[in-house]
Amino acid sequence: PIRVNPSNGDWLSVSADLTIMPGVEVQIAEGKGIVFTGACNRLVINGNESHPVTITNMGLNYAKGLAFTNGCATTDDRHTATHTNFENLDIAFSMGSRHGSAPHFNGNVGNLTLSDVTFTNVSTAISHGSGQNTGFSLADVSVSNSADTCMVFPDSSTVTWIGGSATDCNTHAYAGQGAVDTGSGSTIWIENVDFTDSAVNGIYGTASSLSLSNVSLDASGMPT
């Protein structure tokens, strides 16, 4: 495996294109993360069905995950992951800040395209600390056992999520959290996704447009 444990601070800073090849396992030390600081650099995770990529923690406690803190005029498919498993992370993808901490980028930090991706034992799969207008294309993406809201999208984002599931979102049962936070002014399309045992809330926020097709939402963990 590739082990990430920066000796100076909590973050390994990457300011170049990064490609992760099929079958690689990346282990990040607990409390540490990887931050992408380059203006136009790309993250490409090239797992495949027989050789998926795993990004996980090293140790007993969660690693921080990945963060993106810079923008570029070129946004489409800037960051992509296929056949990748994210495990035991705080926030797997933090768009616009280092998990809420400075520096913040108030704009698109590169559209994120995920296909055949799982998130297991995370606080949140996708979140933000700014990152407005970032786009998300999710295909066959599943989240399970998320301590907080499974997906927290930036304001004014454009999201297409087709295929997948979210199970046991907001296991802490925090008020004001649930399965999906749409953000404000966002355009959200969710299709063929099953939500099971989301605590307190299902899909919430102040999106400009919310479209659901063949979506099931199990209310057993939510107030009646």
Backbone bond lengths (Angstrom), bond angles and torsions (degrees), N, CA, C in turn:
res aa  C-N    CA-C-N  psi(-1)  N-CA   C-N-CA  omega(-1)  CA-C   N-CA-C  phi
1 P - - - 1.462 - - 1.522 111.52 -
2 I 1.326 115.35 159.62 1.458 121.90 172.00 1.519 107.41 -94.13
3 R 1.326 117.81 123.37 1.463 122.38 -176.65 1.528 109.57 -107.17
4 V 1.325 115.02 132.06 1.465 122.11 -178.69 1.525 108.11 -115.19
5 N 1.335 116.64 115.57 1.462 121.43 -179.81 1.527 108.44 -150.00
6 P 1.347 117.52 77.05 1.466 119.84 -177.12 1.530 111.02 -60.27
7 S 1.326 115.32 136.63 1.471 120.58 -177.87 1.515 112.00 -84.15
8 N 1.341 117.06 -19.84 1.462 121.31 -177.97 1.528 109.04 -116.41
9 G 1.323 116.64 97.25 1.456 120.49 -178.91 1.515 112.26 86.51
10 D 1.321 114.81 -176.68 1.462 121.08 -174.27 1.520 113.65 -93.25
11 W 1.338 118.34 -7.54 1.458 120.23 -170.11 1.518 112.09 -125.42
12 L 1.324 115.60 133.25 1.457 122.03 167.41 1.521 107.41 -88.28
13 S 1.330 117.13 118.43 1.460 121.75 -176.29 1.524 110.32 -90.24
14 V 1.343 116.25 129.57 1.458 123.00 179.01 1.524 107.98 -119.14
15 S 1.335 116.83 122.43 1.468 121.02 -178.77 1.529 110.44 -125.43
16 A 1.316 115.45 34.39 1.470 122.12 177.14 1.518 107.50 -144.90
17 D 1.337 116.18 167.85 1.463 119.30 174.38 1.527 109.57 -61.83
18 L 1.322 116.10 140.69 1.456 121.15 178.29 1.521 108.96 -129.09
19 T 1.337 116.09 123.80 1.463 122.26 175.59 1.519 108.61 -117.62
20 I 1.325 116.54 128.51 1.460 122.45 177.55 1.525 107.57 -108.36
21 M 1.312 116.26 123.12 1.452 122.17 -171.62 1.534 111.98 -83.80
22 P 1.350 116.94 164.29 1.471 120.95 -178.80 1.522 112.45 -55.32
23 G 1.337 115.38 141.44 1.451 121.61 173.82 1.513 115.66 82.11
24 V 1.330 118.65 -3.45 1.463 121.03 -177.60 1.526 110.25 -76.03
25 E 1.321 117.00 141.12 1.464 122.42 170.27 1.520 108.54 -112.88
26 V 1.335 115.47 124.51 1.464 121.82 177.69 1.521 107.74 -106.57
27 Q 1.325 116.97 121.49 1.452 122.46 178.60 1.525 108.34 -109.94
28 I 1.324 115.72 123.41 1.464 121.59 -178.61 1.523 108.21 -109.16
29 A 1.323 116.81 131.85 1.459 120.88 -177.87 1.531 110.71 -61.17
30 E 1.317 115.55 149.58 1.459 119.39 -178.57 1.535 109.94 -59.62
31 G 1.334 115.36 135.76 1.463 121.19 -178.67 1.513 114.65 78.60
32 K 1.326 117.46 3.37 1.463 121.45 -178.95 1.525 109.83 -113.91
33 G 1.355 115.44 164.49 1.447 119.53 -179.99 1.514 111.66 -154.96
34 I 1.314 115.64 177.42 1.467 123.34 177.49 1.518 107.47 -118.09
35 V 1.348 117.36 125.93 1.455 121.76 179.86 1.524 109.29 -115.74
36 F 1.328 115.67 131.55 1.463 122.51 179.63 1.527 107.67 -99.01
37 T 1.336 115.46 112.61 1.467 121.35 -171.18 1.521 113.33 -108.74
38 G 1.330 119.00 -10.69 1.458 121.40 -177.92 1.518 111.90 -70.39
39 A 1.333 116.16 144.49 1.464 120.93 -174.82 1.527 112.29 -64.31
40 C 1.311 117.69 -42.80 1.468 120.35 -174.81 1.522 112.72 -126.02
41 N 1.312 116.76 15.96 1.454 119.24 -178.31 1.515 111.36 -76.26
42 R 1.346 115.54 158.03 1.460 122.12 -173.49 1.522 110.73 -119.74
43 L 1.329 114.96 149.52 1.457 122.72 167.27 1.518 107.62 -111.52
44 V 1.325 116.41 123.52 1.459 121.97 178.61 1.531 107.73 -127.46
45 I 1.328 116.67 117.87 1.460 122.01 178.93 1.523 107.29 -111.34
46 N 1.334 115.33 110.56 1.465 121.40 -168.97 1.525 112.69 -103.41
47 G 1.319 118.36 54.76 1.451 118.91 172.92 1.514 110.87 -70.79
48 N 1.320 116.41 161.60 1.462 119.89 172.39 1.522 108.50 -136.72
49 E 1.331 117.11 177.11 1.453 120.66 -171.71 1.523 112.82 -60.48
50 S 1.317 117.71 -38.72 1.462 120.71 -178.43 1.521 112.91 -88.17
51 H 1.324 116.74 -20.26 1.465 121.11 -179.25 1.529 109.60 -135.26
52 P 1.341 116.81 73.64 1.461 119.51 179.49 1.531 111.22 -70.14
53 V 1.307 115.30 159.95 1.462 122.29 174.12 1.524 108.06 -96.75
54 T 1.332 116.80 141.61 1.462 122.11 175.75 1.523 109.16 -120.85
55 I 1.327 116.47 131.39 1.461 122.02 173.43 1.517 106.49 -121.69
56 T 1.331 116.32 117.48 1.453 120.72 -169.40 1.526 110.26 -145.09
57 N 1.331 115.25 -174.94 1.457 120.54 -179.84 1.523 110.91 -91.90
58 M 1.327 113.28 169.96 1.467 121.00 174.69 1.521 105.99 -130.00
59 G 1.314 116.11 106.38 1.454 119.37 -174.17 1.510 110.21 121.73
60 L 1.336 116.65 -167.85 1.449 121.35 -175.11 1.519 113.09 -86.86
61 N 1.332 118.33 -33.84 1.455 122.33 -173.92 1.520 111.33 -100.16
62 Y 1.336 115.63 164.21 1.460 121.00 -177.78 1.528 112.14 -60.00
63 A 1.330 115.96 143.80 1.459 121.33 162.14 1.523 107.93 -82.26
64 K 1.333 116.57 164.48 1.462 119.36 -179.06 1.525 111.41 -69.64
65 G 1.338 117.82 -51.77 1.455 121.82 -176.94 1.518 110.84 119.25
66 L 1.344 116.40 -149.91 1.454 122.91 -175.87 1.531 109.74 -111.22
67 A 1.340 116.33 144.02 1.461 121.15 178.84 1.522 109.39 -135.52
68 F 1.337 115.85 150.09 1.465 122.63 -176.82 1.523 107.96 -131.72
69 T 1.344 117.23 121.39 1.467 120.03 -168.90 1.526 113.41 -129.65
70 N 1.328 117.62 23.12 1.458 118.66 178.31 1.522 109.59 -148.38
71 G 1.331 116.12 158.15 1.451 121.25 -176.38 1.512 112.09 -122.83
72 C 1.332 114.64 174.07 1.460 121.27 -174.08 1.521 107.91 -159.18
73 A 1.326 116.61 153.04 1.463 120.13 177.27 1.528 111.41 -64.42
74 T 1.335 116.82 -29.72 1.465 121.30 177.34 1.520 108.43 -90.05
75 T 1.330 117.21 113.78 1.460 120.38 -174.53 1.517 114.21 -116.39
76 D 1.339 119.34 -27.81 1.459 121.10 -172.03 1.517 112.04 -64.89
77 D 1.344 115.34 131.72 1.475 122.02 176.76 1.521 112.21 48.42
78 R 1.298 116.63 35.99 1.469 118.53 -178.96 1.524 111.43 -69.96
79 H 1.320 115.89 -37.64 1.463 120.76 179.03 1.532 107.75 -122.38
80 T 1.335 117.10 125.37 1.461 121.16 -176.26 1.526 110.13 -135.39
81 A 1.325 114.80 148.95 1.468 120.48 173.99 1.513 108.79 -146.38
82 T 1.329 116.72 132.79 1.454 122.18 175.84 1.528 108.89 -127.22
83 H 1.332 115.38 143.25 1.475 121.61 178.25 1.525 110.74 43.88
84 T 1.330 114.42 62.13 1.458 121.47 -177.52 1.515 109.64 -129.75
85 N 1.337 115.86 139.04 1.463 122.44 179.16 1.528 109.27 -115.27
86 F 1.325 116.09 120.72 1.460 122.36 176.46 1.524 108.23 -103.85
87 E 1.342 116.11 126.60 1.464 120.13 -173.91 1.522 110.83 -136.94
88 N 1.336 115.83 142.05 1.466 122.73 169.71 1.533 112.24 57.07
89 L 1.339 115.12 50.70 1.460 121.98 -179.91 1.525 109.39 -124.45
90 D 1.320 115.54 153.91 1.451 119.97 175.73 1.532 109.39 -70.79
91 I 1.320 117.69 -73.09 1.467 122.64 173.21 1.523 106.69 -120.64
92 A 1.316 117.16 113.60 1.464 119.68 -176.24 1.528 111.14 -62.65
93 F 1.349 117.17 -47.71 1.462 122.50 177.76 1.520 108.78 -125.71
94 S 1.314 116.78 114.29 1.462 121.94 175.33 1.522 107.97 -108.72
95 M 1.326 116.52 111.57 1.457 121.97 -172.42 1.530 110.48 -99.12
96 G 1.339 115.96 109.37 1.460 120.33 175.57 1.507 115.68 108.89
97 S 1.320 118.35 -8.62 1.464 120.34 178.20 1.525 109.09 -164.71
98 R 1.323 114.96 170.09 1.457 120.56 173.61 1.537 107.87 -85.99
99 H 1.311 115.27 78.80 1.466 122.32 178.58 1.528 111.61 55.30
100 G 1.338 115.22 44.15 1.459 121.15 177.49 1.501 114.59 93.55
101 S 1.324 117.62 -13.16 1.463 121.09 -179.07 1.524 110.74 -94.76
102 A 1.331 116.58 155.86 1.459 122.11 178.31 1.530 109.93 -60.48
103 P 1.342 117.88 151.99 1.464 126.80 1.61 1.530 112.17 -79.92
104 H 1.340 114.72 153.28 1.460 121.74 176.43 1.524 109.15 -109.50
105 F 1.324 116.37 144.08 1.468 120.96 172.97 1.519 107.62 -119.19
106 N 1.331 115.66 114.57 1.459 121.17 -176.12 1.520 110.45 -89.11
107 G 1.321 115.94 67.47 1.453 120.84 179.82 1.516 109.84 178.47
108 N 1.319 115.20 -172.94 1.456 122.09 -178.17 1.525 110.28 -68.51
109 V 1.322 116.81 121.47 1.464 120.90 -179.88 1.527 111.67 -99.42
110 G 1.325 115.33 16.79 1.462 120.87 179.83 1.507 110.33 109.82
111 N 1.319 116.57 121.20 1.463 120.14 -179.09 1.523 110.54 -61.20
112 L 1.324 115.04 145.04 1.460 122.40 -175.12 1.523 108.94 -112.08
113 T 1.342 116.09 122.80 1.456 122.32 179.74 1.524 108.60 -117.67
114 L 1.336 116.76 117.92 1.458 122.35 -178.43 1.521 109.72 -122.04
115 S 1.335 116.07 135.44 1.454 121.52 178.60 1.525 109.14 -138.77
116 D 1.338 116.64 127.79 1.461 121.99 -178.75 1.523 110.63 54.88
117 V 1.319 114.30 59.26 1.469 122.36 -176.27 1.519 108.96 -123.40
118 T 1.343 116.45 139.24 1.458 121.26 175.56 1.526 110.09 -121.59
119 F 1.335 114.27 148.61 1.460 122.77 173.42 1.521 107.06 -125.55
120 T 1.330 117.46 121.47 1.460 121.81 -176.49 1.529 109.48 -130.79
121 N 1.330 115.85 131.36 1.466 121.17 179.80 1.524 111.09 56.27
122 V 1.322 114.94 61.13 1.467 121.49 175.55 1.523 107.74 -122.06
123 S 1.347 116.26 158.63 1.461 118.08 169.78 1.525 109.15 -71.86
124 T 1.339 116.01 -47.22 1.457 123.32 177.06 1.520 108.04 -149.31
125 A 1.326 117.44 139.05 1.469 119.90 179.87 1.528 111.01 -74.02
126 I 1.338 116.61 -53.15 1.461 122.41 178.93 1.513 107.82 -128.89
127 S 1.339 116.09 130.24 1.448 120.35 176.41 1.524 108.33 -142.80
128 H 1.314 116.72 -168.83 1.466 119.68 -176.52 1.522 109.29 -155.54
129 G 1.332 114.16 162.40 1.452 120.33 171.33 1.502 108.19 -135.21
130 S 1.274 116.10 22.34 1.467 131.27 178.87 1.519 104.70 158.04
131 G 1.366 117.51 -116.84 1.459 119.93 172.43 1.508 115.35 64.51
132 Q 1.336 116.70 27.14 1.459 119.73 -178.72 1.520 111.05 -57.32
133 N 1.339 115.58 148.33 1.468 124.06 176.82 1.522 114.53 72.76
134 T 1.321 118.99 4.43 1.458 121.13 176.42 1.539 109.22 -68.58
135 G 1.336 116.40 142.03 1.448 121.94 -179.47 1.524 111.66 -102.88
136 F 1.335 115.67 149.00 1.461 121.56 -178.51 1.524 109.44 -134.32
137 S 1.324 116.00 126.35 1.459 122.20 174.38 1.520 107.26 -120.52
138 L 1.324 116.33 109.27 1.460 122.45 -174.00 1.526 108.97 -117.20
139 A 1.324 116.36 124.78 1.465 121.80 179.61 1.525 108.86 -129.37
140 D 1.316 116.36 121.86 1.469 121.67 -178.28 1.521 110.78 53.56
141 V 1.310 114.18 56.35 1.464 122.74 179.05 1.523 108.68 -110.80
142 S 1.331 116.38 130.01 1.460 121.28 -177.37 1.519 110.85 -129.08
143 V 1.338 114.85 142.16 1.465 122.65 179.17 1.521 107.81 -125.37
144 S 1.324 116.63 135.71 1.465 119.40 176.14 1.524 110.33 -140.73
145 N 1.336 114.24 138.74 1.461 123.00 176.61 1.528 111.34 60.51
146 S 1.329 114.53 65.55 1.462 121.99 177.72 1.523 108.82 -102.37
147 A 1.314 116.97 122.98 1.465 120.44 -176.93 1.524 111.71 -64.19
148 D 1.332 116.71 -35.69 1.457 122.29 179.42 1.531 108.69 -113.33
149 T 1.334 117.70 -161.08 1.455 120.79 177.14 1.524 110.10 -58.96
150 C 1.334 117.39 136.10 1.465 120.55 -176.34 1.531 111.92 -63.33
151 M 1.340 117.07 -46.55 1.465 121.91 -178.03 1.522 109.09 -131.22
152 V 1.335 116.94 125.37 1.470 122.52 177.19 1.525 107.07 -123.43
153 F 1.329 116.70 101.67 1.456 120.46 -173.67 1.533 111.43 -89.38
154 P 1.336 116.95 146.99 1.469 119.97 178.84 1.527 111.48 -65.02
155 D 1.321 115.60 159.30 1.453 120.72 173.81 1.526 110.32 -60.40
156 S 1.320 115.69 146.13 1.471 123.00 176.06 1.523 112.73 60.04
157 S 1.316 117.17 24.32 1.458 120.50 177.68 1.520 110.40 -82.66
158 T 1.332 114.99 163.15 1.454 122.19 173.95 1.519 107.37 -118.47
159 V 1.332 116.57 120.51 1.464 121.11 -171.66 1.524 109.82 -127.07
160 T 1.337 116.19 129.24 1.454 122.79 168.42 1.523 107.62 -123.71
161 W 1.336 116.21 118.46 1.471 121.51 -179.94 1.521 107.09 -125.16
162 I 1.326 115.75 108.28 1.462 121.39 -176.79 1.531 109.12 -122.67
163 G 1.308 116.68 114.90 1.458 121.75 177.94 1.510 111.67 85.61
164 G 1.340 115.28 135.53 1.455 119.61 177.68 1.509 111.24 130.38
165 S 1.328 115.45 -160.37 1.456 119.73 -176.44 1.521 109.89 -161.76
166 A 1.326 114.59 165.45 1.465 122.00 171.51 1.519 106.94 -140.62
167 T 1.316 116.63 117.38 1.461 122.51 -174.24 1.522 109.95 -124.01
168 D 1.322 116.31 131.51 1.473 122.07 178.95 1.525 110.95 60.54
169 C 1.328 116.11 57.02 1.465 121.04 171.58 1.530 109.99 -83.23
170 N 1.323 116.17 146.50 1.469 122.55 177.21 1.525 111.54 56.97
171 T 1.318 115.33 53.89 1.464 119.19 -179.21 1.526 111.84 -64.43
172 H 1.339 117.41 -21.04 1.467 120.24 174.35 1.529 111.98 -72.62
173 A 1.351 115.88 -14.17 1.477 121.53 -178.99 1.521 111.96 58.04
174 Y 1.337 115.76 42.08 1.459 119.97 177.21 1.527 110.43 -71.77
175 A 1.316 116.93 139.31 1.462 121.35 173.54 1.525 108.71 -63.71
176 G 1.332 115.68 140.05 1.461 119.43 178.90 1.510 114.17 82.16
177 Q 1.332 117.49 6.77 1.458 120.74 175.44 1.531 108.99 -123.66
178 G 1.335 115.08 172.50 1.459 118.76 -177.86 1.512 111.45 178.89
179 A 1.347 116.74 -131.56 1.465 120.91 -176.57 1.524 111.70 -90.32
180 V 1.346 117.25 -53.64 1.469 121.48 -176.40 1.522 109.42 -136.63
181 D 1.322 115.92 127.56 1.466 122.99 169.76 1.525 106.76 -101.45
182 T 1.324 116.69 113.51 1.464 120.49 -174.77 1.520 113.64 -74.41
183 G 1.345 117.08 -15.52 1.450 119.21 -170.58 1.524 109.96 75.06
184 S 1.325 115.79 -175.66 1.460 121.92 -178.03 1.522 110.54 -105.29
185 G 1.332 116.34 133.23 1.460 120.59 175.35 1.510 114.67 74.94
186 S 1.320 117.44 14.73 1.462 121.28 -176.47 1.524 111.44 -87.30
187 T 1.334 114.83 162.06 1.457 122.27 173.44 1.525 107.47 -113.96
188 I 1.334 116.82 115.93 1.460 121.82 -170.73 1.525 109.83 -122.50
189 W 1.326 116.10 127.12 1.472 121.92 172.40 1.525 107.32 -124.24
190 I 1.356 116.84 121.41 1.461 122.16 178.12 1.523 108.19 -125.79
191 E 1.340 115.64 127.74 1.461 120.72 -175.16 1.528 109.91 -140.26
192 N 1.328 116.22 136.39 1.472 122.32 176.19 1.533 111.93 57.01
193 V 1.311 115.50 45.61 1.466 121.71 178.31 1.527 108.10 -124.64
194 D 1.344 116.65 133.52 1.457 122.72 178.55 1.527 109.71 -105.69
195 F 1.327 116.55 127.14 1.457 122.71 176.01 1.523 108.06 -108.43
196 T 1.339 116.25 122.96 1.462 121.23 -175.09 1.524 109.83 -128.45
197 D 1.335 115.61 128.54 1.473 122.11 175.24 1.525 111.82 57.24
198 S 1.315 115.04 55.45 1.464 120.09 170.58 1.519 108.65 -90.63
199 A 1.320 118.22 126.18 1.457 120.83 -176.95 1.529 111.27 -84.94
200 V 1.304 115.70 138.67 1.461 128.22 172.46 1.526 112.65 75.14
201 N 1.333 118.68 -58.15 1.463 121.21 -178.40 1.519 111.10 -133.26
202 G 1.331 115.27 157.17 1.458 121.00 173.27 1.514 109.86 -95.66
203 I 1.325 116.69 -101.63 1.464 122.86 177.60 1.524 107.24 -104.38
204 Y 1.319 117.00 124.12 1.457 120.51 -173.66 1.533 109.55 -143.22
205 G 1.325 116.08 166.21 1.454 121.72 -178.53 1.514 110.07 129.94
206 T 1.329 116.40 -172.24 1.468 121.55 -178.26 1.531 109.68 -124.27
207 A 1.322 115.23 57.14 1.466 120.97 177.70 1.523 109.96 -64.74
208 S 1.329 115.78 148.70 1.466 119.74 172.89 1.518 111.08 -71.50
209 S 1.348 115.77 -33.27 1.458 120.74 -179.03 1.521 108.81 -145.27
210 L 1.335 116.02 128.93 1.465 121.19 177.39 1.521 108.11 -131.74
211 S 1.340 116.21 118.01 1.460 122.00 -179.77 1.518 108.92 -122.41
212 L 1.356 115.66 129.22 1.451 122.15 179.99 1.518 109.04 -124.23
213 S 1.345 116.56 134.54 1.453 121.48 177.92 1.521 108.83 -137.85
214 N 1.329 116.31 123.25 1.464 121.94 -179.60 1.530 110.79 53.17
215 V 1.316 115.18 50.32 1.464 122.60 178.98 1.522 108.17 -111.07
216 S 1.324 117.08 130.40 1.461 121.04 174.18 1.522 108.66 -109.44
217 L 1.337 115.18 141.58 1.454 120.77 -177.07 1.521 108.17 -134.34
218 D 1.332 115.60 107.59 1.453 121.77 -178.74 1.526 108.66 -79.28
219 A 1.343 115.71 117.45 1.461 120.72 -174.95 1.513 112.34 -91.69
220 S 1.332 118.96 12.13 1.458 119.87 -174.43 1.517 112.45 -63.29
221 G 1.334 116.19 -27.46 1.461 118.65 179.86 1.502 113.16 -97.65
222 M 1.336 117.90 5.47 1.453 121.52 -176.26 1.515 110.72 -113.85
223 P 1.326 117.69 157.36 1.466 119.37 179.63 1.524 110.48 -64.72
224 T 1.314 116.82 148.79 1.456 121.66 179.85 1.518 110.98 -90.02
